Amino acid sequence: MNDNQKTKAQLIQELQSLRKEVASIKQDNGLGAVLTSIDDIVFFINRGGIFKYFFGGPYRFDTALEPDQFIGKHFKEILPQDIALQIQDSMEKAETTGNSQEFDYKLALKGIDEWFNAKVSPFKNNSGNFDGITVVVRNITVRKRMEEATRFRALHDPLTNLPNRELFNDRFKLAMAQAQRNKNKVALMMVDLDYFKKINDSYGHDVGDRVLIEAGTRLSNLLRKSDTVARVGGDEFLLLIPEIRDGNEGTIVVNKIMQSFQEPFKIKNHNFPITLSIGIAIYPDDVETIDALLKMADIAMYQVKKKGRNSYKRYKP
């Protein structure tokens, strides 16, 4: 007799029997008290996909159901679709290989993203045949956030939170590949704050740091989302301007930047006029490797400094 052929009375009787089994487990040597007191979720799904046991911590897949209300229901009725698909895949692999499976997933609980790890283990009956899966779900949000913070610190400047040179290089390589595919160009700009050392020496590093943060913010606000501003050390910034048709588009961007920096920085009741020296190199017109482009932009920037600063120049051999 399959599930479609069972009468309503038979289904109710089977569900009541399952709930009695759960109650029995809870009373067995205090095991239930232990399972219901831990933060992890522990449940058993038979090979037909039906919850037979469910012991839950405070995280219940963002449903309004209590643990006992999972009993007798198919996991696809209860779980969000993406999680249900992963449970299905893990169950099939556990049956085929006989090995435990794991996956991580993200779930919004009360408007906040939480991360979980699910470990799916095959369960065999007394005859040694596959009878379903035991699943242990653990909240790993703290670990995930620490990993994300570590990745962010590895790729960003700690003062300004802008991308560092490593992340800039990765994005530039991607921009170069896109330029080759789309037959367009990429502008690389080396930006240096003029006379920044005098500010640091006269007003201290605290004010100097505020100037760097404000400069990074002002540059970022002027550019598109597809552009990148990176701080690569001291008072030097790199700008990546992808998907331009020619060098004139890069010049338009530079003029906009120079105009914006005509407004002084207001920090601790002081006005600091900040000017820029900018060197420009264009891929693939000037050179075709990132290291060579950086060198060309750096040379152009120092040529600007030698001629009095507060200007820009595209590299010319």
C-alpha angles and dihedrals in degrees: 000000000000127000092264091057096051117105121237090250091054092050092050090049091050092049091050089050091052092050090050088054090053091049089050091052091050090055095045108109092317092296091131092052090053094047094048093047098055123087093231122092115232122187142157123221118190122224089267090061096253123139108239100168129017128177113177139196119202093294114079106166091275093288127133092231125114117226094261090055091064091064114107095012128113113249091234089062092055111031127071111264097251092050092044090054091052091048089051092049092046092048092053092048092046090053093046099044102026088227132118118258130207136196137169124222140177124231131182110231116184090341095308123107113238126186124220138184119214120199112196116196127184116244121208127199126227090278091057094249125134108266104170141292138293112215126197115191120195130185107239098170095121092051093047093050091050090051091049091049091050092050091048093051091049092056103034139066108254095220103046100019087229120138114279127224094276094055091041090055091050092051092045092054089052091048090051091052091049091048091053091049097044097036094237136117142252127219121212117194129190109206125193127183108234117236092356091145090063090057091049093048096044102039104022136248094287091064090040090055090050089053091052092049092048091047091052091048093048092050092047093050091054096054136071123260089251091057124084132220115194132180109218102178142315110354096335125113132183123214124201115198109180131184100035123148098218145346092275090071088056089052090054090055092049093050090052090052094048091050092050092053091057086084110083122240112250109214127158094345092309130111114220117193105211123192128184139224111206131188120194134201126177127214124248097000098065103028138335107230128071094231091053091046091052090050092049093049090047092051091049091050093053090049087058091050092051090054095053106284126244094095144075137240136189114226115263121179 
